[in-house]
Amino acid sequence: MRENTLNGLVKRIQLYIFMLLILLQVNFFHLPFLPEGLISLNSDINKQLVLLVIISSFIIFILSYSLLPSYKLKKSFTASIVVFVGSLIVLMISTTVSYKIPLFQSFKNSYYYWIILYFFPGVFVFKNSFSTVIRFIKVTAFIDIIVLLAQDVLYFYFGKMFLSLDEFSLNMLSLNNRFVVDGDFLLLVAFITLIVVVKDKHQLSKFDIIYLFLFAIHQIFFSRGRVALLIFVAMLAGFFLHYIVKLPTVIRYILIMFYFIGGIVLLYRLLISLSFFSGERAISGQVRLYEIQYYLGYAKLHGLWGLGFTNDQALLHGGVGQIWGGKYSFTDVGVIGYIGIFGWLGVPFLIAYLIQLVKLWIKPFSMGVVIITFAYFIGQWATLFPLNISRIFSFSVASAIMVVLSNQTNLTATGID
């Protein structure tokens, strides 16, 4: 009886913490009642508040682990997460010794990487409250996209702003005329929606279809995140392919042939229209080529590791100010930026995670699931590396939900219609 009471209490606490973290991801929908202090502690470039909440969740998870029933997971990301945390600790200590800075400063410069620890409480939450959690995520994302689209229309057509945006989002709006708000969370929910439907073998609800449509509208016309849009299109391709392969053989082969030809043409046209290396946004593509050279050059700065968590901003964000007035950012070039910071020390995690990612879906094999999964995770390695400050929470949540989905076959996702 006592064990059941404790188990129920921990489940509720972790569920409420998860809900709080999701609301923090959308900054309580950016409504103007939020105090400036909260906005400054919770943005795309500052996750201190999120980390404090996650540390609380992780401590509760550790303290209750030995007291609650343990779950045997045949397939998980535990090994790769442990490898990453080990490399993170080594790099923090190496940075402290090499640059002669306090250990706390090294931690401060790298604090957001510890958000990855939420993977463990995340698995616990999804394991015990799957339907509730999925429903809450979807409803939150739906409200958020409605609010953002209202702001899109008011700002771009009437010049009115009613949301409270953080410094990063305001800068992107003023410099690039792009409404870059909550993009990582909204893409995460698109991934969750598609992967759960395919894995649980049920149809998209009207609620899901409306959300995906509104997300596409926001992404194409207002946010204009090129890589995120490509990832979304690739996930949709995996979703439709999942149903095509179930058709009779002849029809299936014909449709797959047209499907891939059409996909190649669409991808080519999409790449041209997104102007990676031509048009008004071509400069961002050109700068990334220089950034790749820069961070690869520093990947072996200290032999085993690269730039580390240095205080030297000129070294960390060296740039081409004499040409375009900008600075390099390792968050622009995906896995290359990560390698620039971690060097060879970061490679074991990448290998371990890829191996476990393959094992997760290799049996039973589903082409749709594999395409959706790899489009979301590996697609981000190009420029939107999932361990960057704005995405590492989404990465932890997505990893947790995939573990639960791959280890269970009787989950009921959501009844939202």
N, C-alpha and C positions, 0 to 999 in steps of 0.2 A: 504493500500500500504506500509506504513512504517513498519507494523508488518510483512508483507511478506518479505520485504528487510532484516529486522533484523533476521528473521527466517532463511533465506537463508545464511546470513553471519555466523551465529552461526553454522549451519550445516557444512559449508565448513571448518571453523576453527576446529571444533571437529573432522571432518574427517581427516584433515591433522595432527592433534595431534595424532590421533589413528595410522595413517600410520607411524609416527615417532616412536611411542612406539613399533610397530611391528619390525621396523628396528633395534631398540635398543635391542630387544629380541634376534636377531641373530647377534648383534654387527656389523651391516653392512657387514654381511657375513664373518667377521673376516679377511678381506683382509688387507694386510700389510701397507696400507696407513694410517691406524688409528694411532693417537698419543697415547703414553703410558698413558698420563693423562686420556684420554677418556676410555681406556681399564680398568684402575684402578677404575674408577667411575661407570663402567657398566659391571658387571660380575655376575656369579652365587652366589657370596658371597658379592656383593656390589650393591645395587640398589638405591643409592642416586640420581643419575641423573634421573632415571625412576620416583622416587618419586617427584622430582621437576617438571617434566613435568606433572605428574598426578595431583599435587596440582594446577597447572595452569588450567588444564582442569576442575577440580572440581569447582574452583572459577568461571570460565566462566559459568559452568552449573548452579550454585547457583544464580549468578547475572541475568541470562537470564530466570530462571525458572518461575518467576512471569510475565514475559513479553511475553512468548511464549505459544502457545496452550498446555494444559496439556493432557497427555495420561492416560486414565484409564486402569489400568492393573488388571484384575481379579485375576491373579496368579503371584506372584513375590517373591523375596527373601528379600524385603525391611525390614521386621520385623526382620529377623535373622541377617542381616547386622547391623542394628541399635543396636541389643542386643550385637553383638560382639564389636562394637565401644564403647558401654557403659562399657562393662567388661574391655576393653583395657584401658580406662581412669581411671577406679577404680584401676586397677592393677598398672598403672603408679604412681598414687598418693600413693598407699599403699607401693610400692617399695621405693619411695622417703622417706616416713616417717620411715619405718622399717629399711632400710639400711643406713639412714641418708646421702643420696646422693642428689645432685641438681636435680630438676625436669627435667631440660634439659638433664642431663646425663641419666635419666630413659627413656626419649624420644629417645635419641641417641641409646640406647641399644635395642630399640624396634621399630625403625622408619619404618622398612619395613612392619609392620602390617598395616600401614595406606594406603598402596597400595590398600587395599580392597575397598577404597572409589571410585576407578575407576568403580566399578559396576554401579554406577548411570550415569555417562557420557557414559559408555559402552552401556547401554540400549538405551540411546538417539541416539547414533551413529548407532547401529544395526537397530533401529526402522526406521530411516530416510534414511539410505544408505546401506541396507542389501546386495544387489547384488554386489555393488562396494566393500564393505568391505570383503565379503567372497572371491571374486575374488582376491583381493590384498593379503589376507592371504595365499591363496593357491599358488599363483605365487611366493610369498616370500619363502614359505616353499619348493617349488619345486626347486628354485634356490639354496637354502641353502643345501638341501640334495644332489644335484649334486656336489656342491663345497666340501661338507664333504666327499662324496664317493671318489672324486678325491684325497683328502688328505689322506683318509684311505689307498688307494692303494699305493700312493707314499711313505707313511711313513712305513707301515707294510711290503712292499715288496722291497722298494728301500732306506728306511731310510731318505727320503727327507721331509722337512717341509716347506710349503710356507704360512701357515696361522699364524696370530698373536693371540695367545691364552692367556687367563687370567691365573693367578697363580693357581687357583683351577684346571682348565683343564690340565695344565702342570703337576701338582702334581699327578693327577689321571693317567695320561699317564705314568709317570715315576715309580709310585708305583705299579699300577695294570695292566699296559699295556692295558688300556681301553681308547678309544677315546670318552670321555664324554663331548660332546659339543652340546648345544641347544636341548638336549633330551626332556625337558619338553615342549618346544614350538612345536617340531615335533610331539609329542604324542597328544598335544592339537589339532593340525591340522588334525591328523588322526581321533580324536573324532568328530570334526566339520564336516569333510567330510562324515562320516558314519551317524551321527545323522541328518544332513540336507537331505541326500538322502532318508533315511527312513521316516522322517517326511514329506518331500515334495512329497513323493511317485513317485520318478523318478529313473532312472537307474544310476549306476556309469558310469561316462564318462571314456574314454580312459586315459585322463589326471589323473583322480582320481586313476584308477587302477595302472598306472605306479608309481604314488607317493607312494601309499600304499606298492607296491612291493619293491621299493627302500628303503623305511623306514624300512621294515622288514629285508632286507639285511644288512643295516647299524646296526640295533639293534641286530641282531643275531651274526654277525661275528666281529663287530668292537666296538660298544658301550657296548654290552653285559650287558645291564641293565635288571636284571632278573625280578623284579616286573613290570617294564614298559612293558616288553615283555608279561608277563602273562595278564596284563590289555589289551594290544592290541589284544591278542588271544581271550580274553573274549568278547571284543567289536565286533570282527569279528563273533564270535558265535551268538551274538545277531542279527547282521546284516543278517546272513543267516537264522536264525530262523524266522525272520520277513517274509521271502518269503515262508518258508516251511508251516507255519500255514495257508496260503492262498490256499493250494492245497486241492483236494477232501479228504473227511474224512479218508477213509481207507489208502490211500497213505500217508496222513499227519501223522497218528498215527505210521505207519511203519517207516517212515523216522525219526520222532521224537525219536522213540525208539533206532534206530541205531545211531542217532545223539548224544544222551546222552551217550550211551555206548561208542561210539567212543570218545566222549569228555572226559569222565572219564579216559579212557586209555591214550589218548593224554596228558591230564593234569598230570597224574601220571608219564608218561615218561618224560614230560617236567620238572617236579619238580626234578626228579632224575638227568636229564642231566644238570640242572642249579646248582647243587651241593650246596644247601643251608647249609647242615650240613655234607657234605663229599667232598673230593676232594680238589683241590688247593685253592678254595675260601670258604672252610668250616669255616674258622676262623671268617669271617664276620657274619655268622649266629650264631656262638657261642657267639661272643661278644654282639650281639643284645639281647641275653637272659639275660646277665648281665646288659645291659643297661635298659631293661624293669624293672628289680628288683630295680635298682637304682632310676629311675625317678618316679616310682610308690611310692617308699619309701619317696620321697620328695614332693609328690603331696599335702600333708597336713602339710607342714612345718610350715605354718603360720595359720593353721586352715582352713580358707576359701580358701586360695590360696597357691601356691607352692613356687617354687624358685623365681618367678618374674623376673624382669629385672636387676638382680644383677650385680655388677662389679666384684664379686669374681669368677674368672675363674676356680679356683680349685673346687669351689662348683658347678658351672654350668656345668663344663666338667670333673667331677671326673672320674678317670679311673683305669685301671689295668696295669699301667706302669711297675710294677714289674714282670708282666707275659709276656705281648706282646709288651710293649713299646708304647701303644696307649692311647688315651683319649676317654671318652664317648662323644657322641654328641646326643642331643635330636632330631636332624633332622634324625637320623637313625631309630627311632622306631615309626614313624608316630604319631598316636593320643596319644600314651602313652607319648611321648616327650612333646606334646602340653599340656597334663594334668599335667605333671611334672612342667611346667612353670606356667600355669594358675590355676591349682588345680580345686576345685569345681567351681570356678568363671568362668571357661571355659565351663562347662557342659551345661548351658542354650543355648548357641549358637549352640552346636552340636544337641541338641534336636530340637530347632527351625528350623534349617536348614534341618534336616531329615524330619520333618513334612511337610515343604514347598516343599521339593524335591518330596515327595510322592504325594502331592496335585497337583504338576505341571503336572504329567502325568497320574493321576488316571482316568481322564476323558477328552478326550476319551482314553481308555486303549489300549496300543500296547505293546505286549511282547518284540518285538525287541527294541523299544525305551527305555523301562524300563531296559533291560539288558545292553544296550550300556551305558545308563546314570549311572546306579549304578556301572557298571564295572569301568567306568572312575573316578567317584567321590569317591565312597566307597572303591574301589580297592586301592586307594592311601592312605587310612588310615593305612595300615599295616606298611609301611616304608616311603612312599613318601607323607607325610601329605601335603595337598594342601595349607596350610597357611605358609609353610616354605618359606624362603627368595627367593629361585629360582622358586617357583611355584605359589606364591600368585597372581601375575599378570595374569597368565593363568587361575587360579581359578576364578578371577573376570570376565574375558572375557567369559569363558565358562558359568558361571552363567548368565551373561547378555544375551548371545545368546539363552540360554534355555528359559529364560523369554519371549523373543520376539517370539520364535518359538511356545511356548505353548499358546500365546495370539493371534496369527494370523494364518490364514489358507491359505492365498493367496500369500505367498512369493515365489518369483522366485529366486533360489539360485545363480546359475552361469551357464554360457553357455560355459565354458571352455571344449574343446574337444581335 
